[in-house]
Amino acid sequence: MSLPNEMTPEDCRLVATVTRAFHCANKIGEGETFVFDHRGILLTGESSANLCIGMICKLQPVLMMAQDRLAEGLHPIGGYAHFDCFDTGIDHGGTGKVYVEMSLVDGRTGQTVPKPE
């Protein structure tokens, strides 16, 4: 499960795409993205979603795991790719809920890099 030969960690963009959102207090909508570089730094100029600390905090462990995998030359997205925000959801006393799916995108081409099988 390694990176394509021509791709370096610096080329990697870790993208959390919103797959479902409802009643989000930060007005995050379906299809929006949080884009991170290979070090886990949020790239605000490449992201389309409003900043949400509750979502960023939930993604922090997967970003650390991605860094470790990249250091080993592996595809940074492991077996887990789906995450949700900290809000409990309107049905449990919260305000809403946002779900994302992580993917690897080649920063040079903008193309999604599928996980090798």
CYANA upper distance limits for C-alpha pairs under 8 A (distance plus 0.5 A):
  1 MET  CA     74 LEU  CA      6.08
  1 MET  CA     75 HIS  CA      6.02
  1 MET  CA    115 LYS  CA      7.16
  1 MET  CA    116 PRO  CA      5.64
  1 MET  CA    117 GLU  CA      7.58
  2 SER  CA     73 GLY  CA      6.19
  2 SER  CA     74 LEU  CA      4.44
  2 SER  CA     75 HIS  CA      5.37
  2 SER  CA    116 PRO  CA      7.84
  3 LEU  CA      7 MET  CA      6.88
  3 LEU  CA      8 THR  CA      8.29
  3 LEU  CA     73 GLY  CA      6.89
  3 LEU  CA     74 LEU  CA      6.23
  3 LEU  CA     75 HIS  CA      5.62
  7 MET  CA     11 ASP  CA      6.67
  7 MET  CA     12 CYS  CA      8.16
  7 MET  CA    106 ASP  CA      8.13
  8 THR  CA     12 CYS  CA      7.50
  9 PRO  CA     38 HIS  CA      6.36
  9 PRO  CA     70 LEU  CA      6.83
 10 GLU  CA     37 ASP  CA      7.88
 10 GLU  CA     38 HIS  CA      6.59
 11 ASP  CA     38 HIS  CA      8.28
 11 ASP  CA    106 ASP  CA      6.24
 11 ASP  CA    107 GLY  CA      5.50
 11 ASP  CA    108 ARG  CA      6.78
 12 CYS  CA     37 ASP  CA      6.78
 12 CYS  CA     38 HIS  CA      6.11
 12 CYS  CA    104 LEU  CA      7.14
 12 CYS  CA    105 VAL  CA      6.58
 12 CYS  CA    106 ASP  CA      5.79
 12 CYS  CA    107 GLY  CA      6.16
 13 ARG  CA     35 VAL  CA      6.92
 13 ARG  CA     36 PHE  CA      6.15
 13 ARG  CA     37 ASP  CA      5.45
 13 ARG  CA     38 HIS  CA      6.80
 13 ARG  CA    104 LEU  CA      6.31
 13 ARG  CA    105 VAL  CA      5.50
 13 ARG  CA    106 ASP  CA      6.63
 13 ARG  CA    107 GLY  CA      6.16
 14 LEU  CA     35 VAL  CA      6.33
 14 LEU  CA     36 PHE  CA      5.55
 14 LEU  CA     37 ASP  CA      6.68
 14 LEU  CA     38 HIS  CA      7.45
 14 LEU  CA     40 GLY  CA      8.34
 14 LEU  CA     63 LEU  CA      8.50
 14 LEU  CA    102 MET  CA      7.31
 14 LEU  CA    103 SER  CA      6.41
 14 LEU  CA    104 LEU  CA      5.42
 14 LEU  CA    105 VAL  CA      6.84
 15 VAL  CA     33 THR  CA      7.00
 15 VAL  CA     34 PHE  CA      6.28
 15 VAL  CA     35 VAL  CA      5.07
 15 VAL  CA     36 PHE  CA      6.81
 15 VAL  CA    101 GLU  CA      8.45
 15 VAL  CA    102 MET  CA      5.98
 15 VAL  CA    103 SER  CA      5.73
 15 VAL  CA    104 LEU  CA      6.66
 15 VAL  CA    105 VAL  CA      7.32
 16 ALA  CA     33 THR  CA      6.03
 16 ALA  CA     34 PHE  CA      5.59
 16 ALA  CA     35 VAL  CA      6.94
 16 ALA  CA    100 VAL  CA      6.04
 16 ALA  CA    101 GLU  CA      5.84
 16 ALA  CA    102 MET  CA      4.87
 16 ALA  CA    103 SER  CA      7.00
 17 THR  CA     30 GLU  CA      8.43
 17 THR  CA     31 GLY  CA      6.50
 17 THR  CA     32 GLU  CA      6.35
 17 THR  CA     33 THR  CA      4.96
 17 THR  CA     34 PHE  CA      7.07
 17 THR  CA    100 VAL  CA      5.60
 17 THR  CA    101 GLU  CA      5.83
 17 THR  CA    102 MET  CA      6.94
 17 THR  CA    103 SER  CA      8.36
 18 VAL  CA     29 GLY  CA      7.39
 18 VAL  CA     30 GLU  CA      5.50
 18 VAL  CA     31 GLY  CA      5.57
 18 VAL  CA     32 GLU  CA      5.93
 18 VAL  CA     33 THR  CA      6.59
 18 VAL  CA     98 VAL  CA      7.39
 18 VAL  CA     99 TYR  CA      6.18
 18 VAL  CA    100 VAL  CA      4.75
 18 VAL  CA    101 GLU  CA      7.09
 19 THR  CA     30 GLU  CA      5.99
 19 THR  CA     31 GLY  CA      6.69
 19 THR  CA     98 VAL  CA      8.31
 19 THR  CA     99 TYR  CA      6.15
 19 THR  CA    100 VAL  CA      5.72
 19 THR  CA    101 GLU  CA      7.07
 20 ARG  CA     29 GLY  CA      7.96
 20 ARG  CA     30 GLU  CA      5.77
 20 ARG  CA     31 GLY  CA      8.49
 20 ARG  CA     97 LYS  CA      8.50
 20 ARG  CA     98 VAL  CA      6.30
 20 ARG  CA     99 TYR  CA      5.69
 20 ARG  CA    100 VAL  CA      7.60
 21 ALA  CA     28 ILE  CA      7.29
 21 ALA  CA     29 GLY  CA      6.11
 21 ALA  CA     30 GLU  CA      6.13
 21 ALA  CA     96 GLY  CA      8.08
 21 ALA  CA     97 LYS  CA      6.22
 21 ALA  CA     98 VAL  CA      4.81
 21 ALA  CA     99 TYR  CA      6.83
 22 PHE  CA     29 GLY  CA      8.16
 22 PHE  CA     96 GLY  CA      5.99
 22 PHE  CA     97 LYS  CA      6.11
 22 PHE  CA     98 VAL  CA      7.12
 23 HIS  CA     27 LYS  CA      8.10
 23 HIS  CA     90 ILE  CA      7.91
 23 HIS  CA     95 THR  CA      6.54
 23 HIS  CA     96 GLY  CA      4.77
 23 HIS  CA     97 LYS  CA      7.18
 24 CYS  CA     28 ILE  CA      6.48
 24 CYS  CA     29 GLY  CA      8.42
 24 CYS  CA     95 THR  CA      6.95
 24 CYS  CA     96 GLY  CA      5.17
 24 CYS  CA     97 LYS  CA      6.45
 24 CYS  CA     98 VAL  CA      7.37
 25 ALA  CA     95 THR  CA      6.89
 25 ALA  CA     96 GLY  CA      7.31
 26 ASN  CA     50 ASN  CA      7.01
 26 ASN  CA     51 LEU  CA      8.05
 26 ASN  CA     52 CYS  CA      7.19
 27 LYS  CA     50 ASN  CA      7.63
 28 ILE  CA     32 GLU  CA      7.63
 28 ILE  CA     49 ALA  CA      6.29
 28 ILE  CA     50 ASN  CA      6.52
 28 ILE  CA     98 VAL  CA      8.04
 29 GLY  CA     49 ALA  CA      7.87
 32 GLU  CA     47 SER  CA      8.17
 32 GLU  CA     48 SER  CA      5.83
 32 GLU  CA     49 ALA  CA      5.55
 33 THR  CA     47 SER  CA      5.85
 33 THR  CA     48 SER  CA      5.70
 33 THR  CA     49 ALA  CA      5.78
 34 PHE  CA     42 LEU  CA      7.59
 34 PHE  CA     43 LEU  CA      8.17
 34 PHE  CA     44 THR  CA      8.32
 34 PHE  CA     46 GLU  CA      8.38
 34 PHE  CA     47 SER  CA      5.31
 34 PHE  CA     48 SER  CA      7.13
 34 PHE  CA     49 ALA  CA      6.52
 35 VAL  CA     42 LEU  CA      6.37
 35 VAL  CA     43 LEU  CA      5.99
 35 VAL  CA     44 THR  CA      7.79
 35 VAL  CA     46 GLU  CA      6.62
 35 VAL  CA     47 SER  CA      5.56
 36 PHE  CA     40 GLY  CA      5.77
 36 PHE  CA     41 ILE  CA      5.64
 36 PHE  CA     42 LEU  CA      4.91
 36 PHE  CA     43 LEU  CA      5.84
 37 ASP  CA     41 ILE  CA      5.95
 37 ASP  CA     42 LEU  CA      7.25
 37 ASP  CA     43 LEU  CA      7.25
 38 HIS  CA     66 ALA  CA      8.25
 38 HIS  CA     67 GLN  CA      6.90
 38 HIS  CA     70 LEU  CA      8.27
 39 ARG  CA     63 LEU  CA      8.27
 39 ARG  CA     67 GLN  CA      6.73
 40 GLY  CA     60 GLN  CA      8.24
 40 GLY  CA     63 LEU  CA      5.93
 40 GLY  CA     64 MET  CA      7.60
 40 GLY  CA     67 GLN  CA      7.89
 42 LEU  CA     47 SER  CA      8.39
 43 LEU  CA     47 SER  CA      6.66
 44 THR  CA     48 SER  CA      8.22
 52 CYS  CA     56 ILE  CA      6.75
 53 ILE  CA     57 CYS  CA      6.40
 54 GLY  CA     58 LYS  CA      7.00
 54 GLY  CA     85 CYS  CA      6.03
 54 GLY  CA     86 PHE  CA      5.64
 54 GLY  CA     87 ASP  CA      7.69
 55 MET  CA     59 LEU  CA      6.83
 55 MET  CA     84 ASP  CA      7.45
 55 MET  CA     85 CYS  CA      5.03
 55 MET  CA     86 PHE  CA      7.08
 55 MET  CA     98 VAL  CA      8.45
 56 ILE  CA     60 GLN  CA      6.70
 57 CYS  CA     61 PRO  CA      8.49
 58 LYS  CA     83 PHE  CA      7.85
 58 LYS  CA     84 ASP  CA      7.68
 58 LYS  CA     85 CYS  CA      6.73
 58 LYS  CA     86 PHE  CA      7.42
 59 LEU  CA     63 LEU  CA      6.70
 59 LEU  CA     83 PHE  CA      7.90
 60 GLN  CA     64 MET  CA      6.80
 61 PRO  CA     65 MET  CA      6.77
 62 VAL  CA     66 ALA  CA      6.53
 63 LEU  CA     67 GLN  CA      6.78
 64 MET  CA     68 ASP  CA      6.93
 65 MET  CA     69 ARG  CA      6.71
 65 MET  CA     76 PRO  CA      7.92
 66 ALA  CA     70 LEU  CA      6.55
 66 ALA  CA     75 HIS  CA      8.44
 66 ALA  CA     76 PRO  CA      4.78
 66 ALA  CA     77 ILE  CA      6.64
 66 ALA  CA     78 GLY  CA      8.25
 67 GLN  CA     71 ALA  CA      6.69
 67 GLN  CA     76 PRO  CA      7.43
 68 ASP  CA     72 GLU  CA      7.09
 68 ASP  CA     76 PRO  CA      8.33
 69 ARG  CA     73 GLY  CA      6.93
 69 ARG  CA     74 LEU  CA      5.57
 69 ARG  CA     75 HIS  CA      7.04
 69 ARG  CA     76 PRO  CA      5.61
 70 LEU  CA     74 LEU  CA      5.75
 70 LEU  CA     75 HIS  CA      6.96
 70 LEU  CA     76 PRO  CA      6.01
 75 HIS  CA    115 LYS  CA      7.08
 75 HIS  CA    116 PRO  CA      8.42
 76 PRO  CA    104 LEU  CA      7.78
 77 ILE  CA     81 ALA  CA      7.19
 77 ILE  CA    102 MET  CA      7.66
 77 ILE  CA    103 SER  CA      7.13
 77 ILE  CA    104 LEU  CA      7.43
 77 ILE  CA    115 LYS  CA      7.93
 81 ALA  CA    101 GLU  CA      5.91
 81 ALA  CA    102 MET  CA      5.45
 81 ALA  CA    103 SER  CA      7.79
 82 HIS  CA     99 TYR  CA      7.74
 82 HIS  CA    100 VAL  CA      6.27
 82 HIS  CA    101 GLU  CA      5.04
 82 HIS  CA    102 MET  CA      6.92
 83 PHE  CA     99 TYR  CA      6.23
 83 PHE  CA    100 VAL  CA      5.87
 83 PHE  CA    101 GLU  CA      6.95
 84 ASP  CA     97 LYS  CA      7.75
 84 ASP  CA     98 VAL  CA      6.15
 84 ASP  CA     99 TYR  CA      4.76
 84 ASP  CA    100 VAL  CA      6.65
 85 CYS  CA     97 LYS  CA      6.90
 85 CYS  CA     98 VAL  CA      6.10
 85 CYS  CA     99 TYR  CA      7.08
 86 PHE  CA     97 LYS  CA      8.49
 87 ASP  CA     94 GLY  CA      6.25
 87 ASP  CA     95 THR  CA      7.37
 87 ASP  CA     96 GLY  CA      6.82
 87 ASP  CA     97 LYS  CA      6.37
 88 THR  CA     92 HIS  CA      6.25
 88 THR  CA     93 GLY  CA      7.31
 88 THR  CA     94 GLY  CA      5.55
 88 THR  CA     95 THR  CA      8.10
 88 THR  CA     96 GLY  CA      7.63
 88 THR  CA     97 LYS  CA      7.37
 89 GLY  CA     93 GLY  CA      7.04
 89 GLY  CA     94 GLY  CA      5.12
 89 GLY  CA     95 THR  CA      6.17
 89 GLY  CA     96 GLY  CA      4.80
 89 GLY  CA     97 LYS  CA      5.44
 90 ILE  CA     94 GLY  CA      5.10
 90 ILE  CA     95 THR  CA      5.30
 90 ILE  CA     96 GLY  CA      5.46
 90 ILE  CA     97 LYS  CA      8.00
103 SER  CA    112 THR  CA      7.50
103 SER  CA    113 VAL  CA      8.09
103 SER  CA    114 PRO  CA      8.41
104 LEU  CA    112 THR  CA      6.29
104 LEU  CA    113 VAL  CA      5.94
104 LEU  CA    114 PRO  CA      7.79
105 VAL  CA    110 GLY  CA      6.44
105 VAL  CA    111 GLN  CA      5.98
105 VAL  CA    112 THR  CA      4.76
105 VAL  CA    113 VAL  CA      6.02
106 ASP  CA    110 GLY  CA      5.82
106 ASP  CA    111 GLN  CA      5.98
106 ASP  CA    112 THR  CA      6.82
106 ASP  CA    113 VAL  CA      7.05
107 GLY  CA    111 GLN  CA      8.21
